[in-house]
Amino acid sequence: MAADHSESAGEGRALSDNDPLLGLMDDLLTLELPDGLTAVTIEVEADGFAVSVSRQGNAAHTTTPAVIPAADPVEKTQRVHATTVGLFSAAREWSTGDAVARGDVLGGIQSLGHVAEISAPADGEIREVLVTGGAPVEYGQALFVIALR
């Protein structure tokens, strides 16, 4: 009699039923790639936490993903998002490679006569400037990408 290892012991449910991140992993593993598509990536960002999971090729269906050692270490980054709707003003001219420390003011968003400061969430350096000064921004819009130290 063969045991089914895709269910948790004693409950008859998948382990990912209570964990949204594991649920996304399950979805990625069971996702059928259309003809001509060689890879798929699922990215999720919430509450300052970002996860990106990729699957390559039309390999045979397996119940566990193959572990592929990374040739180069993956750079950890964090996006800085707009906290309100309004006009973004940079604190200074930011460019790729500029060092920032946690709490440094990156700019502000003017809305209804109030300016909401946008601060660096961690120590690192600017990887991408996604919005220029004077541009209108929406709530949650990414403004900067910071490579973490």
DSSP file (Angstrom, degrees, kcal/mol; ACC not computed):
  #  RESIDUE AA STRUCTURE BP1 BP2  ACC     N-H-->O    O-->H-N    N-H-->O    O-->H-N    TCO  KAPPA ALPHA  PHI   PSI    X-CA   Y-CA   Z-CA
    1    1 A M              0   0    0      0, 0.0     2,-0.3     0, 0.0     0, 0.0   0.000 360.0 360.0 360.0 122.9    0.0    0.0    0.0
    2    2 A A        -     0   0    0      1,-0.0     2,-0.3     2,-0.0     0, 0.0  -0.613 360.0-132.1 -88.1 141.0    1.6    3.3   -1.1
    3    3 A A        -     0   0    0     -2,-0.3     2,-0.8     2,-0.0    -1,-0.0  -0.694  12.6-130.4 -91.3 144.3    1.5    6.4    1.1
    4    4 A D    >   -     0   0    0     -2,-0.3     3,-0.8     1,-0.1    -1,-0.0  -0.850  21.6-174.6 -95.0 109.2    0.5    9.7   -0.3
    5    5 A H  T 3   +     0   0    0     -2,-0.8    -1,-0.1     1,-0.2     4,-0.1   0.454  69.5  80.3 -85.6  -0.5    3.2   12.2    0.8
    6    6 A S  T 3  S+     0   0    0      8,-0.1     9,-0.4     2,-0.1     2,-0.3   0.540  86.6  67.7 -83.1  -4.7    1.4   15.3   -0.6
    7    7 A E  S <  S-     0   0    0     -3,-0.8     7,-0.3     7,-0.2     2,-0.1  -0.859  90.1-108.6-114.5 150.9   -0.9   15.5    2.4
    8    8 A S    >>  -     0   0    0      5,-3.6     4,-1.3    -2,-0.3     3,-0.8  -0.433  50.2 -86.1 -74.4 152.1    0.0   16.3    6.0
    9    9 A A  T 34 S-     0   0    0      1,-0.2    -1,-0.1     2,-0.2    -4,-0.0  -0.334 102.6  -4.5 -64.1 130.8   -0.1   13.4    8.4
   10   10 A G  T 34 S+     0   0    0      1,-0.1    -1,-0.2    -3,-0.1    -2,-0.0   0.139 120.9  71.1  81.7 -19.7   -3.5   12.7   10.0
   11   11 A E  T <4 S-     0   0    0     -3,-0.8    -2,-0.2     2,-0.2    -1,-0.1   0.709  85.0-135.8-105.8 -21.9   -5.4   15.5    8.5
   12   12 A G     <  +     0   0    0     -4,-1.3     2,-0.3     1,-0.3    -3,-0.1   0.706  67.0 114.1  74.1  19.0   -5.8   14.6    4.9
   13   13 A R  S    S-     0   0    0     -5,-0.3    -5,-3.6    -4,-0.0    -1,-0.3  -0.865  74.2-100.9-121.0 155.7   -5.0   18.2    3.8
   14   14 A A    >   -     0   0    0     -2,-0.3     3,-1.7    -7,-0.3     4,-0.2  -0.470  31.4-122.5 -69.3 146.6   -2.1   19.7    1.9
   15   15 A L  G >  S+     0   0    0     -9,-0.4     3,-0.7     1,-0.3    -1,-0.1   0.791 109.8  60.3 -59.6 -29.3    0.5   21.4    4.2
   16   16 A S  G >  S+     0   0    0      1,-0.2     3,-0.8     6,-0.2     7,-0.3   0.437  73.3  96.7 -83.3   1.0    0.0   24.7    2.3
   17   17 A D  G <  S+     0   0    0     -3,-1.7    -1,-0.2     1,-0.2    -2,-0.1   0.824  95.4  33.8 -58.8 -30.9   -3.7   25.0    3.1
   18   18 A N  G <  S+     0   0    0     -3,-0.7    -1,-0.2    -4,-0.2    -2,-0.1   0.411 110.8  68.9-105.2   0.4   -2.8   27.3    6.0
   19   19 A D    <>  -     0   0    0     -3,-0.8     4,-2.1     1,-0.1     5,-0.1  -0.943  59.8-162.3-126.3 110.4    0.2   29.1    4.5
   20   20 A P  H  > S+     0   0    0      0, 0.0     4,-2.0     0, 0.0     5,-0.1   0.851  92.3  53.5 -60.7 -35.5   -0.4   31.5    1.6
   21   21 A L  H  > S+     0   0    0      2,-0.2     4,-1.9     1,-0.2     5,-0.1   0.934 110.9  45.3 -66.0 -45.1    3.3   31.5    0.6
   22   22 A L  H  > S+     0   0    0      1,-0.2     4,-2.5     2,-0.2    -1,-0.2   0.846 109.4  57.7 -65.7 -31.9    3.4   27.7    0.4
   23   23 A G  H  X S+     0   0    0     -4,-2.1     4,-2.4    -7,-0.3    -1,-0.2   0.900 105.1  49.7 -62.6 -40.7    0.1   27.9   -1.5
   24   24 A L  H  X S+     0   0    0     -4,-2.0     4,-2.4     2,-0.2    -2,-0.2   0.889 109.7  51.6 -64.1 -38.7    1.8   30.1   -4.1
   25   25 A M  H  X S+     0   0    0     -4,-1.9     4,-2.4     2,-0.2    -2,-0.2   0.925 109.7  49.2 -63.2 -43.6    4.6   27.5   -4.3
   26   26 A D  H  X S+     0   0    0     -4,-2.5     4,-1.9     1,-0.2    -2,-0.2   0.920 110.2  51.6 -59.9 -43.5    2.1   24.7   -4.9
   27   27 A D  H  X S+     0   0    0     -4,-2.4     4,-1.0     1,-0.2    -2,-0.2   0.909 110.1  49.0 -60.1 -42.6    0.4   26.8   -7.6
   28   28 A L  H  < S+     0   0    0     -4,-2.4     3,-0.4     1,-0.2    -1,-0.2   0.904 110.6  50.3 -64.0 -42.0    3.7   27.4   -9.3
   29   29 A L  H  < S+     0   0    0     -4,-2.4    -1,-0.2     1,-0.2    33,-0.2   0.834 116.3  40.9 -66.9 -32.0    4.6   23.7   -9.2
   30   30 A T  H  < S+     0   0    0     -4,-1.9     2,-0.2    -5,-0.2    -1,-0.2   0.523  86.9 117.3 -94.5  -5.5    1.2   22.6  -10.7
   31   31 A L     <  -     0   0    0     -4,-1.0     2,-0.5    -3,-0.4    -3,-0.0  -0.450  60.7-138.6 -66.7 125.7    1.0   25.4  -13.3
   32   32 A E        -     0   0    0     -2,-0.2    -1,-0.1    26,-0.0    -2,-0.1  -0.757  15.4-136.8 -85.0 124.6    0.9   24.1  -16.8
   33   33 A L        -     0   0    0     -2,-0.5     3,-0.1    24,-0.1     7,-0.1  -0.687  20.5-121.3 -82.2 130.8    3.1   26.2  -19.1
   34   34 A P    >   -     0   0    0      0, 0.0     3,-2.1     0, 0.0    -1,-0.1  -0.278  43.8 -78.6 -64.8 157.0    1.5   27.0  -22.5
   35   35 A D  T 3  S+     0   0    0      1,-0.3     3,-0.1     3,-0.0     0, 0.0  -0.306 120.5  23.0 -55.8 135.9    3.3   25.8  -25.6
   36   36 A G  T 3  S+     0   0    0      1,-0.2     2,-0.6    -3,-0.1    -1,-0.3   0.208  95.1 111.0  90.7 -14.9    6.1   28.2  -26.5
   37   37 A L    <   -     0   0    0     -3,-2.1    -1,-0.2     1,-0.1     3,-0.1  -0.834  41.2-179.0 -95.0 123.9    6.5   29.5  -22.9
   38   38 A T        +     0   0    0     -2,-0.6    19,-4.4     1,-0.2     2,-0.3   0.590  61.5  16.6-100.7 -11.7    9.8   28.3  -21.3
   39   39 A A  E     -A   56   0A   0     17,-0.3     2,-0.3    19,-0.0    17,-0.2  -0.989  54.6-159.0-155.7 159.5    9.5   29.9  -17.8
   40   40 A V  E     -A   55   0A   0     15,-2.3    15,-2.7    -2,-0.3     2,-0.4  -0.995   7.0-165.3-142.3 144.5    7.1   31.4  -15.3
   41   41 A T  E     -A   54   0A   0     -2,-0.3     2,-0.5    13,-0.2    13,-0.2  -0.995   5.4-160.3-131.7 136.2    7.7   33.7  -12.4
   42   42 A I  E     -A   53   0A   0     11,-2.9    11,-2.7    -2,-0.4     2,-0.4  -0.976  13.4-173.7-114.2 127.1    5.4   34.5   -9.5
   43   43 A E  E     -A   52   0A   0     -2,-0.5     2,-0.4     9,-0.2     9,-0.2  -0.975   3.5-178.1-123.0 135.7    6.2   37.7   -7.5
   44   44 A V  E     -A   51   0A   0      7,-2.7     7,-2.7    -2,-0.4     2,-0.4  -0.999   4.4-176.0-134.2 133.1    4.4   38.9   -4.4
   45   45 A E  E     +A   50   0A   0     -2,-0.4     2,-0.3     5,-0.2     5,-0.2  -0.998  16.8 150.5-128.2 129.3    5.0   42.0   -2.4
   46   46 A A  E >   -A   49   0A   0      3,-2.6     3,-1.9    -2,-0.4    -2,-0.0  -0.945  64.6  -6.3-157.3 136.3    3.2   42.8    0.9
   47   47 A D  T 3  S-     0   0    0     -2,-0.3     3,-0.1     1,-0.3    -1,-0.0   0.847 128.3 -50.6  50.5  43.5    4.0   44.7    4.0
   48   48 A G  T 3  S+     0   0    0      1,-0.2     2,-0.4    31,-0.0    -1,-0.3   0.615 116.3 112.4  74.5  12.7    7.6   45.3    3.0
   49   49 A F  E <   -A   46   0A   0     -3,-1.9    -3,-2.6    29,-0.1     2,-0.4  -0.974  45.4-170.5-121.1 129.7    8.2   41.7    2.2
   50   50 A A  E     -A   45   0A   0     -2,-0.4     2,-0.4    -5,-0.2    -5,-0.2  -0.966   5.4-175.8-125.2 138.4    8.9   40.5   -1.3
   51   51 A V  E     -A   44   0A   0     -7,-2.7    -7,-2.7    -2,-0.4     2,-0.4  -0.997   1.8-174.4-131.4 135.3    9.0   36.9   -2.7
   52   52 A S  E     -A   43   0A   0     -2,-0.4     2,-0.4    -9,-0.2    -9,-0.2  -0.991   4.3-178.4-131.3 123.8    9.9   35.9   -6.2
   53   53 A V  E     -A   42   0A   0    -11,-2.7   -11,-2.9    -2,-0.4     2,-0.3  -0.985   5.7-168.7-125.2 131.0    9.7   32.2   -7.3
   54   54 A S  E     -A   41   0A   0     -2,-0.4     2,-0.4   -13,-0.2   -13,-0.2  -0.891   8.8-164.5-120.9 149.4   10.6   31.0  -10.9
   55   55 A R  E     -A   40   0A   0    -15,-2.7   -15,-2.3    -2,-0.3     2,-0.3  -1.000  14.3-149.1-132.0 133.2   10.1   27.7  -12.7
   56   56 A Q  E     -A   39   0A   0     -2,-0.4     3,-0.5   -17,-0.2   -17,-0.3  -0.777  43.5 -20.4-105.2 144.2   11.9   26.8  -15.9
   57   57 A G  S    S-     0   0    0    -19,-4.4     2,-0.8    -2,-0.3   -24,-0.1   0.386  80.5 -68.3  63.3 173.5   10.9   24.7  -18.9
   58   58 A N        +     0   0    0    -26,-0.1    -1,-0.2   -19,-0.0     3,-0.1  -0.542  68.4 166.4-100.1  62.2    8.4   22.0  -19.6
   59   59 A A        -     0   0    0     -2,-0.8     3,-0.1    -3,-0.5    -2,-0.0  -0.276  46.9 -79.2 -75.1 164.0   10.0   19.3  -17.4
   60   60 A A        -     0   0    0      1,-0.1     2,-0.2    -2,-0.0    -1,-0.2  -0.279  59.8 -91.4 -60.2 149.5    8.2   16.1  -16.4
   61   61 A H        +     0   0    0     -3,-0.1     2,-0.3     2,-0.0    -1,-0.1  -0.474  53.9 173.4 -68.6 128.3    5.7   16.5  -13.6
   62   62 A T        -     0   0    0     -2,-0.2     4,-0.0   -33,-0.2    -3,-0.0  -0.896  37.9-133.3-129.8 162.3    7.3   15.9  -10.2
   63   63 A T  S    S+     0   0    0     -2,-0.3    -1,-0.1     1,-0.1   -34,-0.1   0.659  93.7  43.7 -90.1 -16.4    5.9   16.3   -6.7
   64   64 A T  S    S-     0   0    0    -35,-0.0    -1,-0.1    -3,-0.0     2,-0.1  -0.984  87.6-116.6-128.3 141.7    9.0   18.1   -5.4
   65   65 A P        -     0   0    0      0, 0.0     2,-0.3     0, 0.0    -2,-0.0  -0.433  31.1-112.6 -74.1 148.8   11.0   20.9   -7.1
   66   66 A A        -     0   0    0     -2,-0.1     2,-0.6     1,-0.0    -4,-0.0  -0.608  27.2-128.5 -77.6 139.6   14.6   20.3   -8.2
   67   67 A V        -     0   0    0     -2,-0.3    -1,-0.0     2,-0.0     0, 0.0  -0.819  23.7-168.2 -93.4 120.1   17.1   22.4   -6.2
   68   68 A I        -     0   0    0     -2,-0.6     2,-0.1     0, 0.0    -2,-0.0  -0.937  21.2-127.9-110.5 117.1   19.4   24.2   -8.5
   69   69 A P        -     0   0    0      0, 0.0     2,-0.3     0, 0.0     3,-0.1  -0.405  27.5-116.8 -65.4 137.4   22.4   25.8   -6.8
   70   70 A A        -     0   0    0      1,-0.2     4,-0.0    -2,-0.1     0, 0.0  -0.565  13.5-152.9 -77.1 134.1   22.8   29.4   -7.7
   71   71 A A  S    S+     0   0    0     -2,-0.3    -1,-0.2     1,-0.2     0, 0.0   0.913  86.2  28.3 -70.8 -43.6   26.0   30.3   -9.6
   72   72 A D  S    S-     0   0    0     -3,-0.1    -1,-0.2     3,-0.0     2,-0.1  -0.924  96.5-104.4-116.9 143.3   25.9   33.9   -8.3
   73   73 A P        -     0   0    0      0, 0.0     2,-0.4     0, 0.0    -2,-0.0  -0.408  40.7-113.9 -64.1 142.3   24.5   35.0   -5.0
   74   74 A V        -     0   0    0     -2,-0.1     2,-0.3     1,-0.1    -4,-0.0  -0.635  26.5-123.1 -81.2 130.3   21.2   36.8   -5.5
   75   75 A E        -     0   0    0     -2,-0.4     2,-0.5     1,-0.1    -1,-0.1  -0.575  22.5-132.0 -74.3 129.9   21.2   40.4   -4.5
   76   76 A K        +     0   0    0     -2,-0.3    72,-2.8    72,-0.3     2,-0.3  -0.721  33.0 176.6 -86.3 127.6   18.6   41.2   -1.9
   77   77 A T  E     -B  147   0B   0     -2,-0.5     2,-0.4    70,-0.3    70,-0.2  -0.865  18.5-158.6-127.5 161.5   16.6   44.3   -2.7
   78   78 A Q  E     -B  146   0B   0     68,-2.3    68,-3.1    -2,-0.3     2,-0.3  -0.995  15.5-135.9-140.5 135.4   13.7   46.2   -1.2
   79   79 A R  E     -B  145   0B   0     -2,-0.4     2,-0.5    66,-0.2    66,-0.2  -0.671  10.6-140.7 -89.9 145.4   11.3   48.5   -2.9
   80   80 A V  E     -B  144   0B   0     64,-2.5    63,-3.8    -2,-0.3    64,-1.2  -0.934  25.5-159.4-105.3 124.5   10.3   51.8   -1.4
   81   81 A H  E     -B  142   0B   0     -2,-0.5    61,-0.2    61,-0.3     2,-0.2  -0.703  22.8-100.5-109.5 155.1    6.6   52.5   -2.0
   82   82 A A        -     0   0    0     59,-2.4    58,-2.4    56,-0.3     3,-0.1  -0.514  23.2-158.1 -68.9 135.3    4.4   55.6   -2.0
   83   83 A T  S    S+     0   0    0     -2,-0.2     2,-0.3    56,-0.2    -1,-0.1   0.496  72.8   8.4 -94.2  -5.0    2.5   56.0    1.3
   84   84 A T  S    S-     0   0    0     54,-0.2     2,-0.4    32,-0.1    56,-0.1  -0.942  84.5 -88.7-158.8 175.2   -0.2   58.3   -0.3
   85   85 A V  S    S+     0   0    0     -2,-0.3     2,-0.3    54,-0.1    53,-0.2  -0.778  74.1  78.8 -93.4 139.6   -1.4   59.8   -3.5
   86   86 A G  E    S-E  137   0C   0     51,-1.8    51,-3.1    -2,-0.4     2,-0.5  -0.995  81.2 -36.2 162.2-157.8    0.2   63.1   -4.6
   87   87 A L  E     -EF 136 110C   0     23,-2.1    23,-2.7    -2,-0.3     2,-0.3  -0.887  53.1-137.4-103.2 125.1    3.2   64.7   -6.3
   88   88 A F  E     - F   0 109C   0     47,-2.8    46,-4.0    -2,-0.5     2,-0.4  -0.637  18.6-173.9 -84.2 135.1    6.6   63.2   -5.5
   89   89 A S  E     - F   0 108C   0     19,-3.0    19,-2.7    -2,-0.3     2,-0.2  -0.993  20.7-133.8-127.1 123.1    9.5   65.5   -4.7
   90   90 A A  E     - F   0 107C   0     -2,-0.4    17,-0.3    17,-0.2     3,-0.1  -0.495  10.3-135.0 -74.2 143.5   13.0   63.9   -4.3
   91   91 A A  S    S-     0   0    0     15,-2.2     2,-0.3    -2,-0.2    16,-0.2   0.817  87.1 -18.0 -66.5 -30.2   15.0   65.2   -1.3
   92   92 A R  S    S-     0   0    0     14,-0.5     2,-1.0    -3,-0.0    -1,-0.1  -0.915  95.3 -64.7-158.0 179.3   18.0   65.4   -3.7
   93   93 A E        -     0   0    0     -2,-0.3     2,-0.3    -3,-0.1    39,-0.0  -0.669  57.5-162.1 -78.0 103.5   19.0   64.1   -7.1
   94   94 A W        +     0   0    0     -2,-1.0     2,-0.3    12,-0.1    35,-0.1  -0.653  12.7 175.4 -88.7 142.9   19.3   60.3   -6.5
   95   95 A S    >   -     0   0    0     -2,-0.3     3,-2.0    33,-0.1    31,-0.3  -0.951  42.0 -72.3-141.2 163.6   21.1   58.0   -8.8
   96   96 A T  T 3  S+     0   0    0     -2,-0.3    31,-0.2     1,-0.3     3,-0.1  -0.285 117.4  26.6 -56.5 132.4   22.1   54.4   -9.0
   97   97 A G  T 3  S+     0   0    0     29,-3.3    -1,-0.3     1,-0.3     2,-0.2   0.248  81.3 140.3  98.0 -11.5   24.9   53.5   -6.5
   98   98 A D    <   -     0   0    0     -3,-2.0    28,-2.9    28,-0.2    -1,-0.3  -0.472  52.3-124.6 -66.3 132.2   24.1   56.3   -4.0
   99   99 A A  E     -C  125   0B   0     26,-0.2     2,-0.3    -2,-0.2    26,-0.3  -0.551  30.4-175.3 -78.2 141.4   24.4   55.0   -0.4
  100  100 A V  E     -C  124   0B   0     24,-2.8    24,-2.6    -2,-0.2     2,-0.3  -0.975  12.4-149.1-134.5 150.6   21.4   55.3    1.9
  101  101 A A    >   -     0   0    0     -2,-0.3     3,-2.7    22,-0.2    19,-0.3  -0.869  42.0 -81.3-115.7 152.4   21.0   54.5    5.6
  102  102 A R  T 3  S+     0   0    0     -2,-0.3     3,-0.1     1,-0.3    21,-0.1  -0.273 119.5  21.1 -51.5 128.5   17.8   53.4    7.4
  103  103 A G  T 3  S+     0   0    0     17,-3.0    -1,-0.3     1,-0.3     2,-0.1   0.239  84.4 142.4  94.2 -13.1   15.7   56.5    8.0
  104  104 A D    <   -     0   0    0     -3,-2.7    16,-2.7    16,-0.1     2,-0.6  -0.389  58.0-116.3 -59.9 136.3   17.3   58.7    5.4
  105  105 A V  E     + G   0 119C   0     14,-0.2    14,-0.3     1,-0.2    -1,-0.1  -0.667  33.1 180.0 -79.1 119.0   14.7   60.9    3.8
  106  106 A L  E     -     0   0C   0     12,-3.1   -15,-2.2    -2,-0.6   -14,-0.5   0.718  59.2 -62.6 -89.2 -25.0   14.5   60.0    0.1
  107  107 A G  E     -FG  90 118C   0     11,-1.4    11,-3.1   -17,-0.3     2,-0.3  -0.980  51.0-100.2 168.5-165.1   11.8   62.5   -0.7
  108  108 A G  E     -FG  89 117C   0    -19,-2.7   -19,-3.0    -2,-0.3     2,-0.5  -0.977  12.6-134.7-147.3 159.0    8.2   63.5    0.0
  109  109 A I  E     -FG  88 116C   0      7,-2.1     7,-2.5    -2,-0.3     2,-0.5  -0.970  20.5-148.4-119.6 117.8    4.8   63.3   -1.4
  110  110 A Q  E     +FG  87 115C   0    -23,-2.7   -23,-2.1    -2,-0.5     2,-0.3  -0.733  27.5 160.8 -88.6 126.8    2.7   66.4   -1.4
  111  111 A S  E >   - G   0 114C   0      3,-3.0     3,-1.8    -2,-0.5   -25,-0.1  -0.938  66.7 -15.4-148.9 121.7   -1.0   65.9   -1.0
  112  112 A L  T 3  S-     0   0    0     -2,-0.3     3,-0.1     1,-0.3   -26,-0.0   0.864 127.2 -51.6  53.4  42.4   -3.7   68.4    0.1
  113  113 A G  T 3  S+     0   0    0      1,-0.2     2,-0.4     0, 0.0    -1,-0.3   0.422 119.0 106.1  79.4  -1.1   -1.1   70.8    1.5
  114  114 A H  E <   -G  111   0C   0     -3,-1.8    -3,-3.0     2,-0.0     2,-0.5  -0.870  59.1-146.6-110.6 144.5    0.6   68.1    3.6
  115  115 A V  E     -G  110   0C   0     -2,-0.4     2,-0.6    -5,-0.2    -5,-0.2  -0.952   6.5-157.1-113.3 119.7    4.0   66.5    2.7
  116  116 A A  E     -G  109   0C   0     -7,-2.5    -7,-2.1    -2,-0.5     2,-0.1  -0.849  20.8-131.9 -94.1 119.5    4.5   62.8    3.7
  117  117 A E  E     -G  108   0C   0     -2,-0.6     2,-0.5    -9,-0.2    -9,-0.3  -0.457  10.5-149.0 -72.3 141.7    8.2   62.0    4.0
  118  118 A I  E     -G  107   0C   0    -11,-3.1   -12,-3.1    -2,-0.1   -11,-1.4  -0.964  21.7-171.6-111.2 118.2    9.5   58.9    2.3
  119  119 A S  E     -G  105   0C   0     -2,-0.5   -14,-0.2   -14,-0.3   -15,-0.1  -0.764  31.5 -98.7-113.3 155.4   12.4   57.3    4.2
  120  120 A A        -     0   0    0    -16,-2.7   -17,-3.0   -19,-0.3   -16,-0.1  -0.558  27.2-152.0 -68.5 128.8   14.8   54.5    3.4
  121  121 A P  S    S+     0   0    0      0, 0.0     2,-0.3     0, 0.0    -1,-0.1   0.651  72.2   3.5 -78.9 -14.4   13.6   51.3    5.1
  122  122 A A  S    S-     0   0    0    -21,-0.1     2,-0.2   -44,-0.1   -18,-0.1  -0.971  86.9 -79.9-159.7 166.5   17.1   49.8    5.5
  123  123 A D  S    S+     0   0    0     -2,-0.3    26,-1.6   -22,-0.2     2,-0.3  -0.520  76.8  89.6 -71.9 143.3   20.8   50.4    4.9
  124  124 A G  E     -CD 100 148B   0    -24,-2.6   -24,-2.8    24,-0.2     2,-0.3  -0.977  69.3 -73.4 168.2-152.5   21.9   49.9    1.4
  125  125 A E  E     -CD  99 147B   0     22,-1.9    22,-2.9    -2,-0.3     2,-0.3  -0.990  45.5 -95.7-140.9 151.1   22.4   51.6   -2.0
  126  126 A I  E     + D   0 146B   0    -28,-2.9   -29,-3.3    -2,-0.3    20,-0.2  -0.472  37.4 173.4 -66.1 124.7   20.0   52.9   -4.6
  127  127 A R  E     +     0   0B   0     18,-3.5     2,-0.3     1,-0.4    19,-0.2   0.774  69.2   8.1 -97.5 -39.6   19.6   50.3   -7.4
  128  128 A E  E     - D   0 145B   0     17,-1.6    17,-2.2   -33,-0.1     2,-0.6  -0.999  54.7-149.7-145.6 140.4   16.9   52.0   -9.4
  129  129 A V  E     + D   0 144B   0     -2,-0.3    15,-0.2    15,-0.2   -33,-0.1  -0.957  21.2 177.2-105.5 112.8   15.1   55.3   -9.3
  130  130 A L        +     0   0    0     13,-2.5     2,-0.4    -2,-0.6    14,-0.2   0.650  61.9  41.4 -94.8 -17.1   11.6   54.6  -10.6
  131  131 A V  S    S-     0   0    0     12,-1.0     2,-0.2     4,-0.0    -1,-0.2  -0.998  72.1-141.0-135.6 134.5   10.0   58.0  -10.2
  132  132 A T    >   -     0   0    0     -2,-0.4     3,-1.6     1,-0.1   -44,-0.2  -0.550  39.6 -83.4 -89.8 158.8   11.4   61.4  -11.0
  133  133 A G  T 3  S+     0   0    0      1,-0.2   -44,-0.3    -2,-0.2    -1,-0.1  -0.324 114.7  25.6 -60.2 139.3   10.8   64.6   -8.9
  134  134 A G  T 3  S+     0   0    0    -46,-4.0    -1,-0.2     1,-0.3   -45,-0.2   0.356  90.1 131.4  88.8  -4.6    7.5   66.3   -9.7
  135  135 A A    <   -     0   0    0     -3,-1.6   -47,-2.8   -47,-0.4    -1,-0.3  -0.575  61.9-115.3 -82.8 142.4    5.8   63.2  -11.0
  136  136 A P  E     -E   87   0C   0      0, 0.0     2,-0.3     0, 0.0   -49,-0.2  -0.548  36.9-165.0 -71.8 141.6    2.3   62.2   -9.8
  137  137 A V  E     -E   86   0C   0    -51,-3.1   -51,-1.8    -2,-0.2     2,-0.3  -0.916  11.7-137.1-129.0 155.8    2.3   59.0   -7.8
  138  138 A E    >   -     0   0    0     -2,-0.3     3,-1.9   -53,-0.2   -56,-0.3  -0.709  41.7 -81.8-105.2 159.4   -0.4   56.5   -6.6
  139  139 A Y  T 3  S+     0   0    0     -2,-0.3   -56,-0.2     1,-0.3     3,-0.1  -0.402 117.7  13.0 -58.9 130.1   -0.7   54.8   -3.3
  140  140 A G  T 3  S+     0   0    0    -58,-2.4    -1,-0.3     1,-0.3     2,-0.1   0.361  88.9 145.9  85.1  -5.9    1.6   51.8   -3.2
  141  141 A Q    <   -     0   0    0     -3,-1.9   -59,-2.4   -60,-0.1    -1,-0.3  -0.427  55.5-112.0 -67.3 136.7    3.5   52.7   -6.3
  142  142 A A  E     +B   81   0B   0    -61,-0.2   -61,-0.3     1,-0.2     3,-0.1  -0.520  38.5 172.7 -70.4 132.7    7.2   51.7   -6.2
  143  143 A L  E     +     0   0B   0    -63,-3.8   -13,-2.5     1,-0.4   -12,-1.0   0.761  61.7   7.4-108.3 -40.8    9.5   54.8   -6.1
  144  144 A F  E     -BD  80 129B   0    -64,-1.2   -64,-2.5   -15,-0.2     2,-0.5  -0.950  55.5-141.2-140.2 156.5   13.0   53.3   -5.5
  145  145 A V  E     -BD  79 128B   0    -17,-2.2   -18,-3.5    -2,-0.3   -17,-1.6  -0.997  23.2-163.2-118.4 125.8   14.7   49.9   -5.4
  146  146 A I  E     -BD  78 126B   0    -68,-3.1   -68,-2.3    -2,-0.5     2,-0.6  -0.934  15.1-139.4-113.3 128.1   17.4   49.6   -2.7
  147  147 A A  E     -BD  77 125B   0    -22,-2.9   -22,-1.9    -2,-0.5   -70,-0.3  -0.760  31.7-129.5 -81.4 122.4   20.0   46.9   -2.6
  148  148 A L  E       D   0 124B   0    -72,-2.8   -72,-0.3    -2,-0.6   -24,-0.2  -0.425 360.0 360.0 -78.2 147.9   20.3   45.8    1.0
  149  149 A R              0   0    0    -26,-1.6   -25,-0.1    -2,-0.1    -1,-0.1   0.395 360.0 360.0 -93.9 360.0   23.7   45.6    2.8
